[in-house]
Amino acid sequence: MRQLEPLTELVVQTRNTRYRIVVSRDADIVIQGGAFFPDPTRAHVEGSSLGGNLLKVGWIGVGLRMEIVAEGRRIVTTAVRSIVRQDDTASARPH
């Protein structure tokens, strides 16, 4: 997460939910998707894990569960199935 430029947009598909994530800086994000984030919400990606004590800090990994803190709550998602970086160059076409 720390290597991504601010405003980078990711679409993360977990087993149950599709999340739209916009990187603010470092692991701070705006996230939308699923029951916990029906509206864009400021949050922080703690990292990814297998659901146990081992956490890969500041990282999202396929096959792992995202751990996100938002509004004082820790949300642990189902396993990530895919991560797609949205390319906004198509929307930057001249008129």
Backbone bond lengths (Angstrom), bond angles and torsions (degrees), N, CA, C in turn:
res aa  C-N    CA-C-N  psi(-1)  N-CA   C-N-CA  omega(-1)  CA-C   N-CA-C  phi
1 M - - - 1.435 - - 1.524 111.24 -
2 R 1.306 117.17 -37.53 1.467 120.16 -176.48 1.521 112.79 -68.80
3 Q 1.321 117.18 -19.63 1.459 120.67 -179.79 1.521 112.68 -86.73
4 L 1.323 117.17 -9.16 1.464 120.61 -179.25 1.526 110.65 -84.32
5 E 1.314 115.50 140.95 1.458 121.37 177.73 1.526 109.98 -70.11
6 P 1.337 117.41 147.40 1.462 119.48 173.07 1.531 110.09 -55.28
7 L 1.321 114.97 145.18 1.466 125.68 -178.57 1.528 113.23 76.49
8 T 1.331 117.92 3.91 1.461 119.83 171.62 1.520 107.77 -63.27
9 E 1.322 116.22 133.95 1.460 120.70 -179.20 1.527 109.83 -110.63
10 L 1.320 115.42 130.64 1.463 122.37 178.14 1.520 109.17 -119.84
11 V 1.317 115.97 146.27 1.461 121.60 167.89 1.520 105.70 -114.46
12 V 1.334 114.62 117.50 1.463 121.09 -177.61 1.522 107.88 -112.07
13 Q 1.320 116.09 119.93 1.459 121.87 177.79 1.519 108.31 -101.60
14 T 1.330 116.11 119.26 1.461 119.81 173.81 1.521 107.51 -98.61
15 R 1.298 116.42 -176.29 1.457 120.14 179.19 1.523 110.88 -59.06
16 N 1.351 117.72 -35.11 1.464 121.33 -174.67 1.516 115.39 -111.73
17 T 1.336 118.62 -19.98 1.459 120.01 -166.79 1.517 112.12 -143.89
18 R 1.324 115.24 150.22 1.465 122.90 173.27 1.525 106.83 -106.59
19 Y 1.333 116.43 124.92 1.459 122.25 -179.99 1.519 110.11 -113.70
20 R 1.310 115.96 139.15 1.464 121.95 170.56 1.524 106.00 -104.27
21 I 1.323 116.38 123.47 1.466 122.11 -176.39 1.521 108.45 -123.11
22 V 1.330 115.90 129.90 1.460 121.50 173.42 1.523 106.67 -115.41
23 V 1.322 116.07 123.96 1.465 121.96 -177.93 1.527 109.26 -75.24
24 S 1.337 115.88 131.11 1.465 120.46 174.14 1.518 108.18 -91.70
25 R 1.326 116.43 -70.06 1.464 121.92 172.23 1.518 106.84 -160.45
26 D 1.314 114.84 149.76 1.468 120.90 -174.64 1.523 108.74 50.45
27 A 1.315 117.52 -122.19 1.463 121.02 -179.06 1.529 111.68 -104.66
28 D 1.339 117.11 13.08 1.466 120.55 174.36 1.515 108.34 -81.10
29 I 1.331 115.43 136.41 1.460 120.82 -173.85 1.521 111.03 -141.10
30 V 1.331 114.54 169.66 1.455 122.81 162.86 1.517 104.15 -118.16
31 I 1.332 116.36 126.18 1.463 121.40 -173.93 1.520 110.11 -124.19
32 Q 1.337 116.22 144.85 1.449 121.84 174.30 1.519 108.38 -142.99
33 G 1.336 115.30 137.21 1.457 120.64 176.91 1.507 112.13 143.64
34 G 1.309 115.99 148.78 1.450 121.25 176.21 1.514 114.17 72.10
35 A 1.308 115.50 -174.83 1.461 122.39 -177.35 1.520 112.94 -69.68
36 F 1.319 117.87 -31.44 1.464 120.55 -176.91 1.527 113.20 -80.59
37 F 1.328 117.02 -26.53 1.464 120.81 -175.18 1.536 111.02 -130.98
38 P 1.339 117.80 62.73 1.471 118.86 -179.63 1.527 112.09 -67.24
39 D 1.321 116.74 -26.22 1.460 122.93 177.53 1.524 108.42 -117.50
40 P 1.344 117.74 156.18 1.463 118.96 176.51 1.529 110.24 -54.29
41 T 1.337 115.64 129.71 1.467 122.38 -174.11 1.521 109.72 -133.69
42 R 1.333 116.44 132.77 1.470 120.02 174.02 1.527 108.20 -70.20
43 A 1.327 115.40 136.59 1.464 120.10 -176.76 1.520 109.25 -154.67
44 H 1.324 114.64 179.66 1.463 122.09 178.41 1.526 107.89 -136.46
45 V 1.328 116.29 129.40 1.467 120.70 175.64 1.519 107.25 -82.33
46 E 1.316 116.34 112.04 1.461 120.29 175.37 1.518 109.66 -71.19
47 G 1.339 116.15 -38.99 1.451 120.95 179.35 1.509 111.16 153.77
48 S 1.322 116.33 -156.71 1.459 123.21 179.68 1.516 109.82 -130.63
49 S 1.332 114.70 149.74 1.465 119.78 179.97 1.515 109.66 -149.89
50 L 1.310 114.40 173.13 1.470 120.63 172.55 1.520 110.32 -87.61
51 G 1.324 116.82 4.57 1.456 121.56 -178.58 1.512 112.17 102.14
52 G 1.307 116.96 2.19 1.461 121.29 -179.95 1.510 111.27 -109.36
53 N 1.318 116.09 -147.69 1.457 121.57 -176.45 1.523 114.51 -83.37
54 L 1.319 118.18 -20.73 1.461 121.44 -176.93 1.522 109.47 -82.19
55 L 1.337 116.86 117.43 1.454 122.68 -177.75 1.521 109.47 -119.87
56 K 1.327 116.95 125.29 1.468 121.60 173.08 1.526 105.49 -87.14
57 V 1.317 116.79 102.46 1.467 124.34 -169.54 1.527 111.65 -67.69
58 G 1.358 115.18 135.08 1.457 121.06 174.29 1.509 114.67 64.68
59 W 1.311 117.46 31.52 1.456 121.86 -171.92 1.513 109.32 -141.84
60 I 1.335 118.13 144.93 1.465 123.38 172.57 1.516 106.66 -117.54
61 G 1.327 117.06 127.75 1.457 120.56 -177.19 1.516 112.84 -130.00
62 V 1.330 116.26 138.91 1.465 121.59 175.70 1.522 108.71 -62.39
63 G 1.320 115.70 133.70 1.462 121.91 -178.80 1.517 112.78 91.79
64 L 1.333 116.66 -11.60 1.465 121.31 -179.96 1.525 110.15 -108.09
65 R 1.323 116.07 165.75 1.467 122.08 178.51 1.521 109.43 -96.71
66 M 1.322 116.44 132.22 1.463 119.52 175.43 1.519 108.62 -74.37
67 E 1.325 115.79 140.27 1.453 121.74 173.00 1.515 107.20 -116.05
68 I 1.329 115.35 117.09 1.457 122.77 -172.16 1.522 108.83 -125.39
69 V 1.339 116.38 137.97 1.465 121.03 174.89 1.521 107.44 -111.31
70 A 1.339 115.56 125.46 1.462 122.00 178.74 1.511 109.22 -146.45
71 E 1.320 115.64 134.30 1.467 121.39 176.66 1.531 111.89 51.05
72 G 1.337 115.74 40.15 1.455 121.19 177.26 1.517 115.41 77.19
73 R 1.327 118.43 5.68 1.468 122.24 179.70 1.516 110.20 -114.43
74 R 1.323 116.21 144.92 1.471 121.85 172.82 1.526 107.30 -99.61
75 I 1.321 114.81 122.46 1.461 121.86 178.73 1.517 107.83 -109.78
76 V 1.320 117.39 129.32 1.463 122.67 174.57 1.518 106.81 -114.33
77 T 1.325 116.59 118.74 1.455 121.33 -176.76 1.530 111.02 -81.74
78 T 1.310 115.34 173.64 1.455 120.20 168.08 1.534 107.05 -74.58
79 A 1.308 117.34 173.70 1.462 121.98 -175.14 1.523 111.88 -60.61
80 V 1.334 115.32 137.59 1.464 122.36 177.77 1.521 109.05 -71.99
81 R 1.333 115.75 129.70 1.473 121.03 177.59 1.517 112.05 -98.71
82 S 1.341 116.80 -34.14 1.466 119.53 179.79 1.520 110.27 -157.12
83 I 1.342 114.29 154.34 1.460 122.42 175.54 1.521 106.30 -132.55
84 V 1.327 115.75 122.82 1.458 120.32 179.70 1.515 108.19 -123.07
85 R 1.308 115.32 127.54 1.467 120.54 175.53 1.520 107.20 -86.44
86 Q 1.327 115.99 123.39 1.446 120.90 -179.57 1.520 108.79 -77.86
87 D 1.314 116.38 130.37 1.461 122.33 179.32 1.513 108.04 -99.61
88 D 1.334 116.28 115.67 1.452 119.04 -176.14 1.534 112.60 -91.82
89 T 1.318 118.51 11.74 1.455 119.22 179.90 1.518 111.66 -67.79
90 A 1.321 118.12 -29.01 1.456 120.79 179.52 1.525 110.70 -65.52
91 S 1.330 117.28 -32.57 1.472 120.02 -179.27 1.526 111.44 -81.11
92 A 1.326 118.02 -5.91 1.458 120.99 -177.67 1.531 111.68 -97.90
93 R 1.334 117.59 21.44 1.467 120.94 179.37 1.523 110.69 -67.74
94 P 1.346 116.94 146.36 1.467 118.73 175.58 1.523 110.42 -67.15
95 H 1.313 115.63 151.83 1.478 120.31 -179.62 1.501 110.86 -88.85
